[in-house]
Amino acid sequence: MELYLDSVNFQEIEEAFNLGFLTGLTTTPTFMHRHGITDVDGAIVELSKMVPELQVEALGNTHDEIIAEAHRILELPLGLKPVFKVPISEVGVRACKTLTDEGHRVNVHLIYTLNQAYMAMAAGAAFVCPLAGRLQDEGHDAISLFEQCVDVVEKYNYPTKIMFSSVRYPEHVRQALIAGVHVCTVPWGVMKKLCNNALTTVGTNQFIEHTALMTYRVSEVVRQENPMCKTSDSVTEAMVKMTESRLGAVTVADDSGDVLGVFTDGDLRRNIQEKGSEVVNSTLGDLGFSESPITVSGDALLNDAVELFKETQVDTLVVLRDDKPVGILDIQDIVKLGLLGRDQ
């Protein structure tokens, strides 16, 4: 089934045809009016240079007016030879026959019955275009009409493609495929949804997450802030460094920079509950801190860090390089990346 874009919005036309596999573009005077286009000829010329196939309206109240309009459009400085769209009528099918005999392709549209479709096929229409959404709005079985049109084309070998139009939502495209139509013309808003599925999104995210776990190093995600205190520093100083770094811990190190332990906001809360608010004036050495922090090398894979979080049930890991602290990896850093526990 060939896929066409149904639009006159130049921005979305450019975006859609960047996909690289759309067959063509269908337009309508209604679309142009809706988008405030007043220079219709100028729009047709510009569009003809943007797409591989362009279908444009050739309107007229009589056979001669339709033919004259088609010939007038052909005199524009077009980038390609367009397909002419003609509404179904006795005048329309006669004009279709004339234009087809002249070597042009015609889309007979605004089709609502099989008899209308048959007359267009008999006139040599390159495309017959029923309108699914409009038919369904009136309570008609649009899909049966498309199936009947396809059957007639195949049974009598008409050189006609059945085009599924008036697409309102992705389900219409699925119905078009099942009905066996040759062409489906789709608005960009609907087309963009055709690749979407919640399960695909979940699976893709898992692939991305697992790839990150197996390829990213701790040093690539650890924050640049490296809050450190000495045992002689006050609890207040530790609180300030926690606040400035937006981390819930500081590394406690000696004068040589070797890790002695870690002091966390959890340690602070527990001490306040046990000893009262005066603890903020204590030094870390006097108050005490966790002397056996869980550490991880900056060269370790993220997967190793995640396993440490799971095994130890701590919220922070002290990141080391050459046995010196270079930062703190907080469990929230991993959660924000979506790399913790999703598949457990």
PETA-V631398 format. One record per residue. N is the residue number from 0. PHI is phi in radians with two decimals (NA if undefined). OMEGA is omega in whole degrees, 0 to 359 (none if undefined). D_CENTER is the distance of its C-alpha to the mean C-alpha in Angstrom with 1 decimal. Layout:
# PETA-V631398
n->[N;N]
phi->[PHI;PHI]
omega->[OMEGA;OMEGA]
d_center->[D_CENTER;D_CENTER]
This chain:
# PETA-V631398
n->[0;1;2;3;4;5;6;7;8;9;10;11;12;13;14;15;16;17;18;19;20;21;22;23;24;25;26;27;28;29;30;31;32;33;34;35;36;37;38;39;40;41;42;43;44;45;46;47;48;49;50;51;52;53;54;55;56;57;58;59;60;61;62;63;64;65;66;67;68;69;70;71;72;73;74;75;76;77;78;79;80;81;82;83;84;85;86;87;88;89;90;91;92;93;94;95;96;97;98;99;100;101;102;103;104;105;106;107;108;109;110;111;112;113;114;115;116;117;118;119;120;121;122;123;124;125;126;127;128;129;130;131;132;133;134;135;136;137;138;139;140;141;142;143;144;145;146;147;148;149;150;151;152;153;154;155;156;157;158;159;160;161;162;163;164;165;166;167;168;169;170;171;172;173;174;175;176;177;178;179;180;181;182;183;184;185;186;187;188;189;190;191;192;193;194;195;196;197;198;199;200;201;202;203;204;205;206;207;208;209;210;211;212;213;214;215;216;217;218;219;220;221;222;223;224;225;226;227;228;229;230;231;232;233;234;235;236;237;238;239;240;241;242;243;244;245;246;247;248;249;250;251;252;253;254;255;256;257;258;259;260;261;262;263;264;265;266;267;268;269;270;271;272;273;274;275;276;277;278;279;280;281;282;283;284;285;286;287;288;289;290;291;292;293;294;295;296;297;298;299;300;301;302;303;304;305;306;307;308;309;310;311;312;313;314;315;316;317;318;319;320;321;322;323;324;325;326;327;328;329;330;331;332;333;334;335;336;337;338;339;340;341;342;343]
phi->[NA;-1.33;-1.97;-1.99;-1.69;-1.92;-2.98;-2.29;-1.42;-1.10;-1.15;-1.29;-1.10;-1.08;-1.14;-1.15;-1.33;-1.18;-1.05;1.62;-2.30;-1.27;-1.39;-2.98;-2.24;-1.90;-2.28;-2.46;-1.02;-1.09;-1.02;-1.13;-1.10;-1.10;-1.64;1.26;-1.40;-1.83;-1.63;-1.10;-1.06;-1.07;-1.14;-1.10;-1.08;-1.14;-1.11;-1.12;-1.76;-1.89;-2.28;-1.31;-2.57;-2.25;-1.95;-2.26;-1.36;-2.08;-1.69;-3.14;-1.51;-2.26;-0.97;-1.13;-1.16;-1.12;-1.13;-1.11;-1.15;-1.07;-1.14;-1.11;-1.09;-1.14;-1.43;-1.23;-1.32;-1.37;-1.58;-2.80;-1.51;-1.39;-1.59;-1.61;-1.70;-2.32;-1.12;-1.17;-3.08;-1.06;-1.12;-1.13;-1.24;-1.13;-1.13;-1.04;-1.07;-1.10;-1.14;-1.12;-1.11;-1.40;1.70;-1.70;-1.81;-2.26;-1.86;-1.57;-2.16;1.04;-1.51;-2.25;-2.41;-1.17;-1.09;-1.07;-1.07;-1.08;-1.08;-1.15;-1.07;-1.11;-1.42;1.61;-1.01;-1.30;-2.37;-2.09;-2.25;-1.23;-1.99;-1.10;-1.05;-1.17;-1.09;-1.18;-1.03;-1.64;1.48;-1.59;-1.48;-1.12;-1.14;-1.09;-1.10;-1.09;-1.09;-1.13;-1.10;-1.09;-1.08;-1.14;-1.02;-1.27;-1.21;-1.90;1.02;-1.24;-1.43;-2.18;-1.81;-1.52;-1.86;-1.53;-2.28;0.97;-1.40;-1.89;-2.76;-0.99;-1.03;-1.07;-1.17;-1.07;-1.13;-1.10;-1.10;-1.17;-1.22;1.43;-1.15;-1.53;-2.47;-2.33;-1.87;-2.27;-1.11;-1.11;-1.05;-1.36;-1.03;-1.14;-1.57;-1.19;-1.58;-1.48;-2.83;-1.06;-1.18;-1.10;-1.08;-1.07;-1.11;-1.10;-1.08;-1.14;-1.06;-1.11;-1.12;-1.19;-1.11;-1.08;-1.05;-1.58;-2.18;-1.41;-1.72;-0.98;-1.08;-1.40;-2.08;-1.17;-1.18;-1.24;-1.12;-2.34;-1.18;-2.34;-2.36;-1.80;-1.15;-1.44;-1.27;-1.40;-1.07;-1.04;-1.09;-1.12;-1.11;-1.09;-1.18;-1.08;-1.17;-1.13;-1.52;1.04;-2.00;-1.63;-2.84;-2.26;-1.47;-1.73;-2.31;-1.52;-1.12;-1.53;1.50;-1.37;-1.27;-1.80;3.03;-2.49;-2.05;-1.98;-1.12;-1.16;-1.07;-1.09;-1.08;-1.11;-1.18;-1.11;-1.09;-1.46;-2.08;1.67;-1.23;-1.17;-1.14;-1.16;-1.63;-1.37;-1.51;-1.11;-1.15;-1.28;-1.32;1.76;-2.70;-1.24;-1.61;-2.23;-1.16;-1.46;-2.01;-2.52;-1.29;-1.10;-1.50;-1.21;-1.22;-1.00;-1.02;-1.11;-1.13;-1.06;-1.12;-1.12;-1.03;-1.21;-1.25;-1.66;1.06;-1.62;-1.76;-2.39;-2.12;-1.46;-1.62;-1.99;-2.39;0.96;1.16;-1.94;-1.22;-2.08;2.91;-2.20;-1.70;-1.58;-1.05;-1.19;-1.11;-1.32;-1.08;-1.12;-1.40;1.25;-1.98;-2.16;1.37;-1.15;-1.82;-1.52]
omega->[178;182;178;172;179;188;165;178;188;181;181;175;179;180;183;183;170;175;173;184;177;183;184;184;173;179;174;173;179;177;182;177;182;182;174;179;178;176;184;180;179;179;180;179;182;180;182;180;182;190;181;176;182;176;184;183;170;188;176;180;180;177;184;179;179;180;180;179;177;179;179;179;181;179;177;179;186;176;180;177;186;166;181;177;182;177;181;174;176;178;182;182;175;178;177;180;181;181;178;178;178;178;179;174;185;173;176;188;189;180;179;179;178;178;176;180;180;181;178;178;182;180;177;181;175;179;170;195;169;183;186;184;181;177;181;176;181;176;181;178;184;185;177;178;178;180;179;179;178;180;181;178;183;182;186;176;175;179;188;173;177;182;177;183;186;180;184;186;184;180;177;180;177;179;178;179;182;180;177;179;184;186;173;179;196;173;184;179;177;183;182;181;188;178;187;171;184;181;176;179;179;181;180;179;179;178;180;181;182;175;178;180;185;185;181;176;179;182;181;183;181;181;180;179;180;184;181;177;172;181;180;179;180;176;179;178;178;179;179;181;175;183;182;183;184;175;182;182;170;175;176;184;176;183;180;180;177;184;174;182;180;177;187;176;175;176;181;181;180;180;178;179;184;191;180;188;182;182;182;179;179;171;179;179;179;185;182;181;179;187;179;182;175;183;177;179;176;179;181;174;176;180;178;179;179;179;177;177;182;184;188;181;175;181;182;173;175;183;184;166;185;177;177;180;179;180;178;175;180;181;179;176;179;180;181;177;180;187;184;165;185;184;183;none]
d_center->[22.5;21.5;18.3;18.9;17.0;18.8;18.8;21.0;18.6;19.1;16.1;13.6;16.0;15.9;12.2;12.2;15.3;14.0;12.6;16.4;17.3;17.4;21.1;21.6;21.2;23.0;24.2;26.5;29.0;27.5;24.1;26.2;28.2;25.3;23.9;27.4;28.1;31.9;32.4;31.3;33.0;31.4;28.0;28.9;30.2;27.2;24.8;27.2;26.6;22.8;22.3;24.2;25.4;25.9;27.2;29.2;31.7;35.4;37.1;40.8;43.3;45.4;45.1;46.5;44.1;41.0;42.4;43.4;39.9;38.4;41.0;40.3;36.6;37.6;39.8;36.8;35.8;32.8;30.9;31.1;33.0;31.0;31.0;32.9;31.7;34.8;35.0;37.2;40.9;44.2;43.9;40.3;41.1;44.2;42.2;39.7;42.7;44.1;40.9;40.3;43.9;43.2;40.5;37.5;34.6;34.2;31.6;33.6;31.3;31.7;33.0;33.8;36.5;37.4;40.5;38.5;36.3;39.6;41.1;38.1;38.3;42.0;41.7;39.6;36.1;33.5;30.9;31.6;28.9;29.2;27.0;25.5;24.3;27.6;29.7;28.2;28.7;32.3;32.5;32.8;31.7;29.3;28.3;32.0;32.5;29.8;31.4;34.8;33.8;32.6;35.8;37.9;36.3;36.9;40.4;41.8;39.8;38.6;36.7;34.0;30.3;29.1;26.0;23.9;23.0;22.4;19.2;18.2;15.6;14.2;17.6;19.2;17.6;18.9;22.2;22.4;22.1;24.8;27.0;27.1;26.4;26.2;23.5;20.7;19.6;16.3;15.0;11.8;10.6;11.4;10.3;6.6;7.4;9.6;8.0;7.4;10.6;12.0;14.4;12.1;10.3;14.0;15.2;12.8;13.7;17.2;17.3;16.1;18.7;21.4;21.0;21.4;24.4;26.0;25.5;25.4;28.8;29.9;30.9;27.3;26.2;29.5;30.0;32.3;34.6;37.5;39.8;43.2;46.5;50.1;52.3;54.3;51.4;51.4;48.9;48.1;47.1;44.8;43.2;42.7;41.0;38.7;37.7;37.2;35.1;33.1;34.1;36.3;38.8;41.0;42.5;46.3;48.0;51.5;52.9;51.8;48.2;48.5;46.6;48.9;46.4;43.6;44.0;41.2;40.6;41.5;44.8;45.4;44.9;47.1;49.9;49.8;50.1;53.0;54.8;53.8;52.2;54.9;53.0;50.9;54.0;54.5;53.7;51.2;54.2;56.2;53.4;52.0;48.6;46.9;48.7;46.7;43.1;40.5;39.6;37.1;37.1;34.6;34.4;33.5;30.2;27.9;28.6;32.3;31.6;29.7;32.6;35.0;33.3;33.5;37.0;38.6;36.8;37.0;34.5;35.2;36.0;38.1;36.7;39.5;40.1;43.6;44.5;43.8;41.2;38.4;36.1;35.0;31.9;31.1;29.6;27.1;25.8;24.9;23.6;21.2;19.8;19.4;22.0;24.8;25.8;22.6;24.1;27.7]
